[in-house]
Amino acid sequence: MSGKRIRHTSEWKPFSELRSVQRNISGLGYNKDYIEEHGLNETKIFHWDNMVTGVACYFEPLEVRADGNEILWRYNENHTHMEAPEEFETQFGTFNNHNNGEFVSWLGKDNHDSPPKKEKETKSYFGRDDYFIEGNYCDMFDCGEYSYAISNLMHMGLGIFKIIRIDKNLETATMYDNHRDDDHPRLEYLGRFQSTEGYVVITSGSQELKNTGERQGFQDITILFQIDRSGTCIKSSEWNFSISSANSIVAVGDYVYFGQNKMITRLNMHSGETMFFTNKTDAEIAALVDIW
């Protein structure tokens, strides 16, 4: 193999240039013969593979955005995922984000009445800070008289997901926690967008099926939460499919578009209908197979 790969980013292009495909191809890999014939190991950024069959999936992200009501896309190997910021700016000031993955993580505030920073962080680590919200926070936003914090831990497929509401007195309320959900869903935060009522938060993953015998079964799931300006949060929609490897989302009209690996998914928020679009050629699509 050659040295370090150059990460490519294309120009923004009209959504109409993409073609529809019949299924989700984001997690598929190229067969061994196609990889060798086209030298993909020399030109593509490796994602994961099956060492037995030689099938490999590469990092080929399509990013999506809106310009008014027009949907645009581009191929962007430099846009990897939605990174968790170190700080969040809200109507209640700046929150410091200590997201340490599977290790102890929390959200705090420097200007809250608390000990000096060094002592505060030591106490926070052990959960004794004057102001401390435990969790792996990846997003915060204002809606009405409240701020909302999204916590999501995906380490080892845990899919722990919470929506926390914060008021002007910095008092918190848990609006949703999947650990308290009887169906035990494992959820990944995909993003949010503004609606007429406030914000829609989108998650996707899987949940345990009940009474499936000796081997535990799972059902794919995608959930939309509606958060309104009065401070309520409800499940507005729930469907039995998942949206994988989302790197960007945008909502226009009745549709939400998700940038993914190799493709873009378009979701009708009212019917739950999904359609898949890609820039792949016939030959590339024919070479794509399941990895496992």
C-alpha positions in Angstrom: 0.0 0.0 0.0 1.1 3.6 -0.6 1.6 6.3 2.1 -0.9 8.6 3.6 -4.1 9.0 1.5 -5.1 12.5 0.3 -8.6 13.3 1.5 -10.7 14.6 -1.3 -13.6 17.1 -1.2 -15.7 17.8 -4.3 -17.7 21.0 -5.2 -21.3 21.2 -4.1 -23.6 19.8 -6.7 -27.4 19.7 -7.2 -29.3 16.8 -5.6 -30.8 16.0 -9.0 -27.4 14.7 -10.2 -27.7 11.7 -7.8 -29.4 8.5 -8.8 -31.8 6.4 -6.8 -30.9 2.9 -5.5 -33.2 0.2 -4.2 -31.6 -0.3 -0.8 -29.3 1.1 1.8 -25.7 0.7 0.5 -24.0 2.7 3.2 -22.6 -0.3 5.1 -21.9 -2.5 2.1 -18.4 -3.4 0.8 -16.8 -4.1 -2.5 -16.1 -7.7 -3.5 -12.4 -8.8 -3.6 -12.2 -9.1 -7.4 -13.4 -5.5 -7.9 -11.0 -4.2 -5.2 -8.1 -5.8 -6.9 -9.1 -4.9 -10.5 -9.5 -1.2 -9.6 -6.7 -0.9 -7.0 -9.1 0.4 -4.3 -6.6 -0.3 -1.5 -4.3 2.2 -3.1 -6.8 5.0 -3.7 -9.5 4.7 -1.0 -9.5 5.3 2.7 -10.1 2.0 4.5 -13.2 1.7 6.8 -13.6 -2.0 7.7 -13.5 -5.4 6.1 -14.1 -9.2 6.2 -10.6 -10.8 6.4 -12.1 -14.2 5.3 -13.9 -13.1 2.1 -11.8 -10.0 1.3 -14.8 -7.8 1.1 -14.0 -4.2 2.2 -15.9 -1.1 2.9 -14.2 2.3 2.3 -14.7 5.8 3.7 -16.8 7.5 0.9 -19.0 10.1 2.7 -21.6 12.1 0.9 -22.4 15.4 2.8 -25.7 17.2 2.4 -26.9 20.8 3.0 -29.6 23.2 1.9 -29.4 26.5 0.0 -32.9 27.8 0.6 -35.2 25.1 -0.6 -32.5 23.5 -2.8 -30.7 20.4 -1.6 -27.0 20.2 -2.4 -24.5 17.4 -1.9 -20.8 16.8 -2.2 -18.2 14.0 -1.7 -16.2 14.9 1.3 -13.6 12.7 2.9 -12.7 15.5 5.3 -16.1 15.6 6.9 -15.9 12.6 9.2 -18.6 12.9 11.8 -20.4 15.3 14.1 -17.7 16.1 16.7 -18.6 16.9 20.3 -17.5 20.6 21.0 -15.5 21.4 24.1 -18.0 24.3 24.9 -21.6 25.1 24.2 -22.9 28.6 24.0 -26.5 28.9 25.3 -28.9 31.6 26.5 -27.7 30.7 30.1 -24.0 31.2 29.2 -21.2 28.9 28.3 -21.2 25.2 29.3 -17.9 23.3 29.4 -18.2 19.8 27.9 -16.0 17.1 29.4 -16.9 14.3 27.1 -14.4 11.5 27.8 -16.2 8.6 26.0 -16.6 5.5 28.2 -14.9 7.3 31.1 -16.5 9.7 33.5 -18.0 12.6 31.5 -20.0 15.7 32.5 -21.2 19.2 31.6 -20.3 22.1 33.8 -20.0 25.9 34.1 -17.0 28.0 35.0 -19.1 31.0 36.1 -21.3 29.0 38.4 -20.8 29.5 42.2 -18.2 26.8 42.7 -14.6 26.1 43.9 -11.5 27.2 41.8 -11.2 25.6 38.4 -8.6 23.0 39.4 -10.5 21.9 42.5 -13.8 22.1 40.6 -12.6 19.7 37.9 -11.3 17.3 40.5 -14.6 17.3 42.4 -16.5 17.1 39.1 -14.6 14.0 38.2 -16.0 12.3 41.3 -19.4 13.9 40.9 -19.1 16.4 43.8 -19.1 19.7 41.9 -21.6 22.4 42.8 -22.9 22.3 39.2 -22.5 19.0 37.4 -24.6 17.2 34.8 -23.3 13.7 34.2 -23.3 12.4 30.6 -21.6 12.3 27.2 -22.8 15.5 25.7 -22.6 16.0 22.0 -25.1 18.9 21.4 -26.9 21.8 23.1 -29.5 24.2 21.9 -32.0 26.8 23.1 -35.7 26.4 22.6 -38.1 28.9 24.3 -37.2 29.5 27.9 -35.1 26.4 28.2 -31.8 25.0 26.9 -31.5 21.3 26.0 -28.5 19.0 26.2 -28.1 15.8 24.3 -26.1 13.0 25.8 -25.1 10.0 23.7 -22.5 7.2 24.4 -21.9 4.8 21.5 -18.9 3.0 23.0 -19.1 -0.8 22.4 -22.6 -0.3 20.9 -24.1 0.8 24.2 -26.3 3.5 22.5 -27.1 5.4 25.7 -29.2 8.4 24.8 -30.7 11.2 27.0 -32.4 14.6 26.4 -31.9 17.0 29.4 -33.8 20.2 29.8 -32.2 23.1 31.7 -34.0 26.1 33.0 -32.9 29.7 33.9 -32.0 28.5 37.4 -29.9 25.7 35.9 -32.2 23.1 37.3 -32.5 20.1 35.1 -35.2 17.7 34.0 -34.7 14.4 32.1 -37.1 14.5 29.1 -36.0 11.2 27.8 -33.6 8.4 28.9 -33.5 5.2 26.9 -32.4 3.3 30.0 -35.8 3.9 31.4 -37.5 2.8 28.2 -39.1 -0.7 28.6 -38.1 -1.6 25.0 -34.4 -1.0 25.8 -33.5 0.8 22.5 -29.8 1.4 21.6 -29.8 4.8 20.0 -27.4 7.0 18.1 -28.0 10.8 17.9 -28.3 11.8 14.2 -29.0 15.5 14.7 -31.8 18.1 14.9 -33.6 20.7 12.9 -35.9 23.6 13.5 -39.7 23.1 13.2 -42.7 25.4 13.5 -43.1 24.2 17.1 -39.4 24.3 18.1 -37.0 21.6 17.3 -37.1 18.0 16.1 -34.4 15.6 17.4 -33.6 12.4 15.5 -32.1 9.2 16.8 -31.7 5.8 15.2 -30.6 2.3 16.2 -32.2 -0.9 17.4 -34.3 -2.3 20.2 -34.7 -5.7 21.8 -37.5 -8.0 20.6 -39.5 -9.7 23.3 -40.1 -13.5 23.4 -37.7 -14.4 20.6 -36.4 -17.7 22.1 -32.9 -18.5 23.2 -31.2 -16.0 20.9 -32.0 -12.3 21.5 -33.5 -10.6 18.5 -33.3 -6.9 17.6 -35.5 -4.6 15.5 -34.1 -1.5 13.7 -35.7 1.8 14.9 -35.7 5.5 14.1 -37.4 8.0 16.5 -38.3 11.6 16.0 -38.7 13.7 19.2 -40.6 17.0 19.0 -39.5 19.6 21.5 -41.7 22.7 21.6 -41.1 26.2 23.0 -43.3 25.5 26.1 -40.8 22.9 27.4 -42.5 19.6 26.4 -40.8 16.7 24.6 -42.7 13.9 23.0 -42.0 11.0 20.6 -43.6 12.4 17.4 -42.8 9.5 15.1 -41.3 6.0 15.3 -40.4 3.6 12.5 -38.9 0.1 12.2 -35.8 1.0 10.2 -32.4 2.5 11.0 -30.3 5.3 9.4 -26.6 4.4 9.6 -23.4 6.4 9.4 -25.1 9.8 9.2 -22.6 12.7 8.9 -25.0 15.6 8.2 -28.7 16.2 8.1 -31.0 18.9 6.6 -34.8 19.3 6.5 -36.7 21.0 3.7 -40.5 20.7 3.4 -41.8 17.3 4.4 -38.4 15.6 4.0 -35.2 15.1 6.0 -32.0 14.3 4.1 -29.1 12.4 5.7 -25.6 12.4 4.4 -24.1 9.0 4.7 -21.3 6.7 3.5 -21.8 6.2 -0.3 -25.3 7.6 -0.3 -28.0 10.0 1.0 -31.3 8.9 2.6 -34.4 11.0 2.1 -37.1 10.5 4.8 -40.7 11.6 4.5 -41.5 12.8 8.0 -45.2 12.2 7.6 -45.3 8.8 6.0 -41.9 7.3 7.1 -41.1 6.5 3.5 -37.4 6.3 2.8 -35.5 6.6 -0.6 -31.8 6.2 -1.2 -29.6 8.2 -3.6 -26.0 7.8 -4.6 -23.3 9.0 -7.0 -22.1 5.4 -7.6 -21.9 4.0 -11.1 -23.6 0.7 -12.3 -20.3 -1.1 -12.0 -19.7 0.1 -8.5 -23.2 -0.8 -7.3 -22.9 -4.2 -8.9 -19.7 -4.8 -6.9 -21.2 -4.0 -3.5 -22.1 -6.9 -1.2 -22.8 -7.5 2.4 -19.6 -7.6 4.5 -20.8 -10.3 6.9 
